[in-house]
Amino acid sequence: NKYPEDVNKKLQFFETKFYEAEKQCVPRKLVYKNGKLSKKFSFPLDRKNLSLLKKKNKMWSRIRKDIASQEEKINYNRLRNQIRRLTRKSKKLVEKKIAKNVKQNPKAFWRYTLSKLKTRTGIPDLEKSTEDDQPTFTKNDQEKAEVFLDYFSSVFTKEPDNDEMPFFEKRDYATELDNIDITIEQVQKKLKKLKVNKSPGPDSIHPRILNEIALSISIPITDIFRTSLRNRELPERWKQAHVSAIFKKGKKTLPQNYRPVSLTRILCKMMESIVRDHFIDHMKKNNLFSDKQFGFIA
């Protein structure tokens, strides 16, 4: 209630407080290897196995310096074989868990799969549209992004600004959908159903955090949703998205052989889902769906 009925200010206030709380309460860990951030997939080992691994490294250090006895060398070979069995067993368990949960958490599967590849394929230099027949190519990522922007903008369908609606045959209905009331319980239910392994949107608000603190943040989120509907205004931040160019087929240097995939904010998608639920419920109650309608409904 500190702000007037401005959904942009309310959202900005919420995000500021959220980032402050996240910075204070959510632990972060960066894994370094040889002074650089490590992206290699590593298998977890328990404390006992880690102690054995340290012991093996110390014994190997003595062997390399040629100060180890024959008995130490024999013990090292035994310990090395034991650790090899343990790490292979751990690897099998991790791979089995990834395969078992591939539908619920596909990102873990692809992360592990990509860690096994020795090559990395990115977007090559793209052809620029020129007046002459001689093609020119992009030289850096900035130029690639501009080429994609020009192409995706050219094929984007812009709806007319007027309020003319397409003709819809009049049907009888019992009730009108004149108001969408978003309740705190609905927001809590959506927050609890969030898939915690999904990526965050441009606001970097992770779905795992939203899921864990659903009871605490459901009230301010509900207020933002209600203000947006009441004012018939979508927050400007929710109109932003991270756009990735996904290759379809054909020549990789042509921008028209890519399709855009937009990653939007989780809160915006939540509100869309709630509004959609109200529409579907209204259509079902008043029998407004065609008998031939099977797609996009449960």
C-alpha positions in Angstrom: 0.0 0.0 0.0 3.0 2.3 -0.2 2.5 2.9 -3.9 -0.5 4.0 -5.9 -2.2 1.7 -8.3 0.9 1.4 -10.5 1.7 -2.2 -11.4 5.2 -1.3 -12.6 6.1 0.3 -9.3 4.6 -2.7 -7.3 6.6 -5.2 -9.4 9.8 -3.1 -9.1 9.4 -2.9 -5.3 8.7 -6.7 -5.1 11.8 -7.6 -7.2 14.0 -5.3 -5.1 13.0 -6.9 -1.8 13.2 -10.4 -3.4 16.8 -9.8 -4.6 17.8 -8.4 -1.2 16.4 -11.5 0.6 17.9 -13.9 -2.0 21.4 -12.3 -1.5 21.2 -12.7 2.3 19.6 -16.1 2.6 20.4 -18.2 -0.5 23.9 -19.7 -0.4 26.0 -19.8 -3.6 29.0 -21.9 -4.5 31.3 -21.5 -7.4 33.4 -24.5 -8.3 36.9 -23.6 -9.5 39.5 -25.9 -11.1 43.1 -24.6 -11.8 41.9 -21.0 -11.1 39.0 -21.3 -13.6 35.3 -22.0 -13.2 34.8 -25.7 -13.8 31.9 -26.8 -16.0 32.9 -30.5 -16.1 30.3 -32.9 -14.7 31.6 -34.5 -11.5 30.3 -37.5 -9.7 29.5 -37.1 -6.0 31.6 -39.1 -3.4 30.8 -39.5 0.3 33.2 -38.4 3.0 34.7 -41.9 3.5 35.5 -42.2 -0.2 37.0 -38.7 -0.3 39.3 -39.5 2.6 40.5 -42.6 0.7 41.1 -40.5 -2.4 43.2 -38.0 -0.4 45.2 -40.9 1.1 45.8 -42.4 -2.4 47.1 -39.0 -3.7 49.5 -38.7 -0.7 50.8 -42.2 -1.4 51.2 -41.4 -5.1 53.2 -38.3 -4.2 55.6 -40.4 -2.2 55.9 -42.9 -5.1 56.7 -40.1 -7.6 59.4 -38.8 -5.4 60.8 -42.3 -5.2 60.8 -42.4 -1.4 58.1 -45.0 -1.0 58.9 -48.6 0.1 57.9 -51.7 -1.8 55.1 -52.3 0.8 53.8 -48.8 0.3 53.6 -49.4 -3.5 51.6 -52.6 -3.0 49.2 -50.8 -0.6 48.9 -48.0 -3.1 47.9 -50.5 -5.9 45.3 -52.0 -3.6 43.9 -48.6 -2.6 43.9 -47.4 -6.3 41.9 -50.5 -7.4 39.4 -50.0 -4.5 38.8 -46.3 -5.3 38.4 -47.3 -9.0 35.6 -49.7 -8.1 33.9 -47.1 -5.8 34.0 -44.3 -8.5 32.7 -46.6 -11.2 29.9 -47.7 -8.9 29.1 -44.1 -8.1 29.1 -43.2 -11.8 26.6 -46.0 -12.6 24.3 -44.9 -9.8 24.4 -41.3 -11.0 23.7 -42.3 -14.6 20.9 -44.6 -13.5 19.3 -41.7 -11.6 19.7 -39.3 -14.5 18.1 -41.8 -16.9 15.2 -42.5 -14.4 14.4 -38.9 -14.0 14.9 -37.8 -17.6 11.3 -36.8 -18.1 11.1 -34.8 -14.8 14.5 -33.2 -15.2 15.7 -33.3 -18.9 18.2 -30.5 -18.2 20.3 -32.9 -16.0 20.3 -35.4 -18.9 21.5 -32.9 -21.5 24.1 -31.4 -19.1 25.6 -34.8 -18.6 25.4 -35.7 -22.3 27.0 -32.4 -23.4 29.8 -32.9 -20.9 30.8 -36.1 -22.8 31.0 -34.4 -26.2 34.5 -33.3 -27.3 33.2 -30.8 -29.8 31.0 -27.7 -29.3 28.8 -26.4 -32.2 27.7 -22.8 -32.1 26.0 -20.5 -34.6 28.4 -19.9 -37.5 28.9 -16.6 -39.3 25.6 -15.6 -40.9 25.0 -14.2 -44.3 23.9 -10.6 -44.4 21.3 -9.4 -46.9 23.0 -7.2 -49.5 21.8 -5.5 -52.7 24.5 -7.2 -54.9 24.8 -11.0 -55.3 28.1 -11.1 -53.3 27.2 -12.4 -49.8 28.9 -10.9 -46.8 29.2 -12.6 -43.4 29.0 -11.5 -39.8 32.2 -11.1 -37.9 31.1 -11.3 -34.2 28.2 -12.2 -31.9 26.9 -8.6 -32.0 26.4 -8.7 -35.8 24.8 -12.2 -35.5 22.3 -10.9 -33.0 21.5 -7.9 -35.3 20.9 -10.2 -38.3 18.6 -12.4 -36.3 16.8 -9.3 -35.0 16.2 -8.0 -38.5 14.9 -11.4 -39.8 12.7 -12.3 -36.8 11.2 -8.8 -36.9 10.4 -9.1 -40.6 8.4 -12.3 -40.1 6.7 -11.2 -36.9 2.9 -10.9 -37.1 1.7 -7.6 -35.7 -2.0 -7.5 -34.7 -4.0 -4.4 -35.7 -4.4 -1.7 -33.1 -8.1 -1.3 -33.6 -10.6 -3.0 -31.4 -12.3 -5.0 -34.2 -12.9 -8.6 -33.2 -13.3 -11.4 -35.6 -16.9 -12.6 -36.2 -18.1 -15.1 -33.6 -21.4 -16.9 -33.9 -23.6 -16.0 -31.0 -24.3 -18.8 -28.6 -26.5 -19.1 -25.5 -24.7 -19.1 -22.1 -25.8 -19.1 -18.5 -23.1 -16.9 -17.0 -20.8 -14.1 -18.1 -17.1 -13.9 -17.5 -17.1 -10.3 -16.6 -14.5 -10.5 -13.8 -11.5 -12.7 -13.1 -10.8 -12.9 -9.4 -7.3 -14.2 -8.5 -7.1 -15.6 -5.0 -4.2 -16.2 -2.8 -5.0 -19.9 -2.8 -4.7 -20.0 -6.6 -1.3 -18.3 -6.6 0.0 -20.7 -3.8 -1.2 -23.7 -5.8 0.6 -22.4 -9.0 3.8 -21.7 -7.0 3.7 -25.2 -5.5 3.3 -26.7 -9.0 6.3 -24.9 -10.5 8.9 -27.2 -12.0 12.0 -26.4 -9.9 14.4 -27.6 -12.6 13.3 -25.1 -15.2 15.4 -22.0 -16.1 14.6 -18.6 -14.7 13.6 -15.8 -17.0 15.2 -12.4 -17.7 14.6 -11.4 -14.0 16.8 -14.3 -12.8 14.1 -15.3 -10.3 14.5 -19.1 -10.0 11.4 -21.3 -9.8 13.0 -23.4 -7.0 13.1 -20.3 -4.7 9.5 -19.4 -5.6 8.4 -22.9 -4.9 10.2 -23.1 -1.5 8.8 -19.7 -0.2 5.3 -20.0 -1.8 3.4 -19.3 1.4 5.5 -16.1 2.1 5.3 -14.4 -1.2 1.8 -15.5 -2.4 0.2 -12.3 -1.0 2.4 -9.7 -2.8 2.3 -11.7 -6.0 -1.5 -11.9 -5.8 -1.7 -8.1 -5.3 0.5 -7.6 -8.5 -1.7 -9.9 -10.5 -4.9 -8.2 -9.4 -3.5 -4.7 -10.1 -2.5 -5.8 -13.6 -6.0 -7.1 -14.4 -7.7 -4.2 -12.7 -5.7 -1.6 -14.6 -5.7 -3.7 -17.8 -1.9 -3.1 -18.0 1.0 -5.6 -18.3 4.2 -4.6 -16.5 6.9 -3.4 -18.9 9.4 -5.8 -17.5 7.1 -8.8 -18.4 7.3 -7.8 -22.1 11.0 -8.6 -22.1 12.4 -12.1 -23.0 15.6 -14.0 -23.6 15.4 -15.1 -27.3 17.4 -18.1 -28.5 17.9 -19.0 -32.2 17.3 -22.7 -32.7 18.5 -24.3 -36.0 15.9 -26.1 -38.0 17.3 -27.5 -41.2 19.2 -26.5 -44.3 22.2 -24.2 -44.5 23.4 -23.0 -41.1 24.6 -19.7 -42.4 21.1 -18.5 -43.4 19.1 -16.8 -40.7 15.8 -18.0 -42.1 16.8 -21.5 -41.2 16.5 -20.7 -37.5 13.4 -20.2 -35.3 13.2 -18.0 -32.2 12.4 -19.5 -28.8 11.6 -16.9 -26.1 12.2 -17.4 -22.4 9.9 -15.1 -20.5 9.4 -14.4 -16.8 7.9 -17.1 -14.5 5.5 -14.7 -12.8 4.1 -13.6 -16.1 3.6 -17.2 -17.2 1.9 -17.9 -13.9 -0.6 -15.1 -14.4 -1.3 -16.3 -18.0 -2.0 -19.7 -16.6 -4.4 -18.5 -14.1 -6.3 -16.4 -16.6 -6.4 -19.3 -19.0 -7.8 -21.5 -16.3 -10.7 -19.1 -15.8 -11.4 -19.0 -19.6 -11.4 -22.8 -19.9 -13.6 -23.2 -16.8 -16.1 -20.6 -18.3 -16.1 -22.3 -21.7 -16.8 -25.7 -20.1 -19.5 -24.5 -17.8 -21.4 -22.8 -20.6 -20.7 -25.6 -23.2 -19.0 -23.2 -25.6 -16.4 -25.6 -26.9 -17.1 -27.2 -30.2 -17.6 -31.0 -30.3 -14.7 -31.1 -32.7 -12.3 -29.3 -30.3 -9.7 -31.6 -28.9 -6.5 -29.7 -28.9 -5.3 -27.3 -26.1 -7.8 -28.5 -23.5 -7.5 -31.3 -20.9 
